[in-house]
Amino acid sequence: MVKDNKYSAYAWCNGQISNREELAPSVASASFHLGTSVFDGMMAYWNRDHYYIHHAEAHLVRFREGAKRMGLSFSWSIEDMFAGVRDLLSHEPIGTKYVRPIAYRRAPELWITGSEDRPADVSIFTVDTEAYRDIDAPISCQISPVERISSRSIPGQIKVSGAYVNSFLARRTAELAGFDDGIMLDREGRLTEASAANVFVIIADQIATPPPNPDVFPGITRKVVLELAHANGIDAKEMDLRRDDLASIDGAFLCSTLMEIRGLSRLGERTLATLEHPVYKALVEAFRSVTHQ
């Protein structure tokens, strides 16, 4: 067994705790070949003496509905899976974890269609984030030459594994160019998102983010940021943003479940003082007051 201390040694699979490495799909699995699995992710924060699982129900509802849309229907309820998450956490060393549920078919089936009458497998594993996730470090982004894939091709509102080739290419292209991530544009030249995070810009004392059209992933952390902005008297707008609009911004940040809220120190060739901006600092403080309870 390949050992990596970041990843849980166990996984919840179809209602029971098993050794994670014994749950690999068949080399002939259609989910493996076609990228048809569906996943999600949530944070389990260890706060002194208990776990706080951030918006667990919203993540699991999205996961279940996304799997259903891809023909990966399963009988496990939200309550079943949430109990599975808690059971899994009890088998692992204490610490803040990223929790990844995934629905797939492990049995061999190479055909493009025809396997929907077979039951889907549901597994959940965790990743220990404390050793490598620096949520205070600024990041740099380029405007990616990789175009955001259209929802007319692959649904953009759910986490279909095959769609993340788009994200992989955007991130890899950015890293090869000396950046941490890439912000993708759609075919009309509008900002959509980074490789695996929603994007916000700061203009004076306001924030703005692309509207939740079908090509922009409806991130749960994105929703939380908008709610926190309104609760703290920060004007927040959902609006189309284009490359030219970035010339007048005072800061920018990405947000996602794993990333939380991460300020940009550089966008293309422009330096940004996002981490010192009072709006950014207020949002980060408000977010952490929610997750560390």
C-alpha positions as CSV (number, residue, x, y, z in Angstrom):
1,M,0.0,0.0,0.0
2,V,1.3,3.5,-0.9
3,K,1.4,5.5,2.3
4,D,0.8,9.3,2.4
5,N,0.2,10.8,5.8
6,K,-2.0,13.6,4.3
7,Y,-4.6,11.1,3.2
8,S,-6.9,9.1,5.4
9,A,-6.0,5.4,5.8
10,Y,-9.6,4.6,5.7
11,A,-12.7,5.6,3.7
12,W,-16.4,5.3,4.2
13,C,-17.7,3.2,1.2
14,N,-21.3,2.2,0.7
15,G,-22.1,2.3,4.4
16,Q,-19.0,0.9,6.0
17,I,-15.4,1.9,6.9
18,S,-12.8,0.2,4.7
19,N,-9.1,0.5,4.0
20,R,-8.9,3.3,1.4
21,E,-6.5,1.6,-1.0
22,E,-8.7,-1.4,-1.3
23,L,-11.5,0.6,-2.9
24,A,-9.8,1.5,-6.2
25,P,-12.1,1.0,-9.3
26,S,-11.4,-1.5,-11.9
27,V,-8.9,-0.5,-14.6
28,A,-11.9,-1.0,-17.0
29,S,-14.3,1.2,-15.0
30,A,-16.3,3.6,-17.2
31,S,-15.9,6.3,-14.5
32,F,-12.2,6.0,-14.8
33,H,-12.1,6.0,-18.6
34,L,-14.8,8.6,-19.3
35,G,-14.4,10.9,-16.3
36,T,-18.1,10.4,-15.3
37,S,-17.6,10.3,-11.6
38,V,-19.0,13.2,-9.5
39,F,-17.4,14.6,-6.4
40,D,-17.7,17.3,-3.8
41,G,-15.6,18.6,-0.9
42,M,-16.2,20.1,2.5
43,M,-14.1,21.2,5.4
44,A,-14.1,19.6,8.9
45,Y,-12.5,22.1,11.2
46,W,-11.1,20.8,14.5
47,N,-11.9,23.5,17.0
48,R,-10.3,22.7,20.3
49,D,-12.6,19.8,21.3
50,H,-15.0,19.2,18.4
51,Y,-15.4,19.2,14.7
52,Y,-17.3,21.9,12.9
53,I,-18.2,20.6,9.4
54,H,-18.8,23.7,7.3
55,H,-22.2,23.7,5.4
56,A,-22.2,19.9,5.3
57,E,-25.8,19.6,4.2
58,A,-25.4,22.0,1.3
59,H,-22.3,20.1,0.0
60,L,-23.9,16.7,0.3
61,V,-27.2,17.9,-1.4
62,R,-25.2,19.3,-4.3
63,F,-23.2,16.1,-4.4
64,R,-26.3,13.9,-4.5
65,E,-28.1,16.0,-7.1
66,G,-25.0,16.2,-9.3
67,A,-24.5,12.4,-9.2
68,K,-28.2,11.9,-10.1
69,R,-27.8,14.2,-13.0
70,M,-24.9,12.1,-14.3
71,G,-26.9,8.9,-13.9
72,L,-25.1,7.9,-10.7
73,S,-28.2,7.6,-8.5
74,F,-27.7,6.0,-5.1
75,S,-29.8,5.2,-2.1
76,W,-27.7,6.8,0.6
77,S,-29.5,9.8,2.2
78,I,-27.9,13.0,3.2
79,E,-28.2,11.8,6.8
80,D,-26.5,8.5,5.9
81,M,-23.5,10.3,4.3
82,F,-23.2,12.8,7.1
83,A,-23.1,10.0,9.6
84,G,-20.5,8.4,7.4
85,V,-18.3,11.5,7.5
86,R,-18.5,11.6,11.3
87,D,-17.7,7.9,11.6
88,L,-14.7,8.3,9.2
89,L,-13.4,11.3,11.2
90,S,-13.6,9.2,14.4
91,H,-11.1,6.7,12.8
92,E,-8.5,9.3,11.9
93,P,-6.1,11.4,13.9
94,I,-7.6,14.6,15.2
95,G,-7.1,17.7,13.0
96,T,-8.7,19.9,10.4
97,K,-9.6,17.8,7.3
98,Y,-10.8,18.3,3.8
99,V,-13.5,15.7,3.2
100,R,-14.1,14.4,-0.3
101,P,-17.2,12.3,-1.2
102,I,-17.2,10.8,-4.7
103,A,-19.7,8.7,-6.7
104,Y,-18.5,6.4,-9.4
105,R,-18.8,2.9,-10.8
106,R,-15.9,0.7,-9.9
107,A,-17.1,-2.3,-11.9
108,P,-15.8,-2.9,-15.5
109,E,-17.9,-1.3,-18.2
110,L,-16.1,0.4,-21.1
111,W,-19.1,1.5,-23.1
112,I,-20.1,5.1,-23.2
113,T,-23.7,4.4,-22.1
114,G,-25.5,1.3,-20.9
115,S,-24.3,1.0,-17.3
116,E,-27.0,3.1,-15.6
117,D,-28.9,0.0,-14.4
118,R,-25.8,-0.8,-12.3
119,P,-25.6,0.7,-8.8
120,A,-23.1,3.5,-8.2
121,D,-20.5,3.3,-5.5
122,V,-20.1,6.2,-3.0
123,S,-16.9,6.7,-1.1
124,I,-15.7,9.4,1.3
125,F,-12.1,10.0,2.3
126,T,-10.3,12.8,4.0
127,V,-7.1,14.8,3.6
128,D,-5.2,16.4,6.5
129,T,-4.8,20.0,5.5
130,E,-2.8,21.3,8.5
131,A,0.6,20.4,7.2
132,Y,0.5,22.1,3.8
133,R,-2.4,24.5,3.5
134,D,-1.2,28.1,4.1
135,I,-4.5,30.2,4.0
136,D,-2.6,33.4,4.9
137,A,-0.2,33.3,2.0
138,P,-1.0,35.6,-0.9
139,I,-1.3,34.1,-4.4
140,S,-0.6,35.3,-7.9
141,C,-2.8,34.8,-11.0
142,Q,-2.7,35.3,-14.7
143,I,-5.6,35.8,-17.0
144,S,-5.5,32.3,-18.4
145,P,-5.1,31.6,-22.1
146,V,-7.2,28.5,-21.4
147,E,-10.9,29.2,-22.1
148,R,-13.5,28.2,-19.5
149,I,-15.4,25.2,-20.9
150,S,-19.0,26.0,-21.8
151,S,-21.8,24.5,-19.8
152,R,-23.4,23.7,-23.2
153,S,-20.7,21.0,-23.5
154,I,-20.4,19.8,-19.9
155,P,-22.6,21.0,-16.9
156,G,-20.8,23.7,-15.1
157,Q,-23.0,23.6,-12.0
158,I,-21.8,20.3,-10.6
159,K,-18.4,18.7,-10.0
160,V,-18.0,16.2,-12.8
161,S,-14.5,14.8,-12.7
162,G,-13.9,14.9,-16.5
163,A,-14.7,18.6,-16.6
164,Y,-11.7,19.3,-14.4
165,V,-9.3,18.7,-17.2
166,N,-10.2,22.3,-18.0
167,S,-9.1,23.3,-14.5
168,F,-5.9,21.2,-14.7
169,L,-4.8,22.9,-17.9
170,A,-5.6,26.4,-16.5
171,R,-3.6,25.7,-13.3
172,R,-0.7,24.0,-15.1
173,T,-0.4,26.7,-17.7
174,A,-0.3,29.3,-14.9
175,E,2.4,27.5,-13.0
176,L,4.6,27.1,-16.1
177,A,4.3,30.8,-16.6
178,G,5.3,31.6,-13.0
179,F,1.9,32.1,-11.4
180,D,-0.1,30.1,-8.8
181,D,-3.3,30.0,-10.7
182,G,-5.2,31.2,-13.8
183,I,-8.5,33.0,-14.1
184,M,-10.4,31.8,-17.1
185,L,-12.5,33.8,-19.4
186,D,-15.6,32.5,-21.3
187,R,-16.0,32.7,-25.1
188,E,-17.5,36.2,-24.7
189,G,-14.4,37.4,-22.9
190,R,-16.0,37.6,-19.4
191,L,-14.3,36.5,-16.2
192,T,-15.6,33.2,-14.9
193,E,-13.5,31.6,-12.3
194,A,-10.0,30.3,-11.4
195,S,-9.0,26.7,-11.8
196,A,-11.0,25.6,-8.8
197,A,-12.2,28.8,-7.1
198,N,-14.5,31.7,-7.6
199,V,-13.1,35.1,-8.1
200,F,-13.9,38.5,-6.5
201,V,-12.5,41.9,-7.2
202,I,-12.3,44.9,-4.8
203,I,-13.2,48.3,-6.1
204,A,-12.8,51.0,-3.4
205,D,-15.0,49.7,-0.5
206,Q,-17.1,47.3,-2.7
207,I,-16.7,43.8,-3.9
208,A,-17.8,42.3,-7.2
209,T,-17.9,38.8,-8.7
210,P,-19.2,37.3,-11.9
211,P,-22.9,36.5,-11.8
212,P,-23.9,32.8,-11.3
213,N,-24.6,32.1,-15.0
214,P,-24.3,28.5,-16.2
215,D,-20.6,28.8,-16.9
216,V,-19.7,30.0,-13.4
217,F,-19.7,27.4,-10.6
218,P,-22.1,28.3,-7.8
219,G,-19.6,27.8,-5.0
220,I,-20.8,27.5,-1.5
221,T,-17.9,29.6,-0.2
222,R,-18.8,32.2,-2.8
223,K,-22.3,32.3,-1.4
224,V,-21.0,32.6,2.2
225,V,-18.7,35.5,1.1
226,L,-21.7,37.4,-0.3
227,E,-23.7,36.8,2.9
228,L,-20.8,37.9,5.1
229,A,-20.4,41.1,3.0
230,H,-24.0,42.0,3.4
231,A,-23.9,41.2,7.1
232,N,-20.9,43.5,7.5
233,G,-22.2,46.4,5.5
234,I,-19.9,45.8,2.5
235,D,-21.6,46.5,-0.9
236,A,-21.4,43.3,-3.0
237,K,-22.4,43.1,-6.6
238,E,-22.8,40.2,-9.1
239,M,-21.8,41.6,-12.5
240,D,-20.1,40.8,-15.7
241,L,-16.4,41.6,-15.5
242,R,-14.0,41.8,-18.4
243,R,-10.2,42.1,-18.7
244,D,-10.4,45.8,-19.1
245,D,-12.3,46.2,-15.8
246,L,-9.3,44.8,-14.0
247,A,-7.2,48.0,-14.6
248,S,-9.2,49.9,-12.0
249,I,-9.5,47.3,-9.2
250,D,-7.9,47.8,-5.7
251,G,-7.6,44.1,-4.9
252,A,-8.8,40.7,-5.8
253,F,-9.3,37.3,-4.0
254,L,-10.2,33.7,-4.8
255,C,-12.5,31.6,-2.6
256,S,-13.3,27.9,-2.4
257,T,-13.9,25.2,0.2
258,L,-10.2,24.2,0.5
259,M,-8.7,27.6,-0.3
260,E,-11.1,29.6,1.9
261,I,-10.4,33.2,1.1
262,R,-7.0,33.9,-0.5
263,G,-5.9,37.4,-1.5
264,L,-4.0,38.1,-4.7
265,S,-0.7,39.9,-4.5
266,R,-0.3,39.9,-8.3
267,L,-2.7,39.7,-11.3
268,G,-0.7,39.4,-14.5
269,E,2.0,42.0,-14.3
270,R,0.2,44.2,-11.8
271,T,0.9,44.1,-8.1
272,L,-2.0,44.2,-5.7
273,A,-2.1,45.1,-2.0
274,T,-5.1,42.9,-1.3
275,L,-4.0,41.6,2.0
276,E,-3.8,45.1,3.5
277,H,-7.2,46.2,2.2
278,P,-9.8,46.8,5.0
279,V,-12.6,45.1,3.0
280,Y,-10.5,41.9,2.5
281,K,-9.4,41.9,6.1
282,A,-13.0,42.3,7.3
283,L,-14.2,39.4,5.2
284,V,-11.4,37.0,6.3
285,E,-12.1,37.8,9.9
286,A,-15.8,37.3,9.5
287,F,-15.2,34.0,7.7
288,R,-13.0,32.6,10.4
289,S,-15.4,33.6,13.1
290,V,-17.9,31.3,11.4
291,T,-15.5,28.3,10.7
292,H,-13.7,28.4,14.1
293,Q,-16.6,28.0,16.5
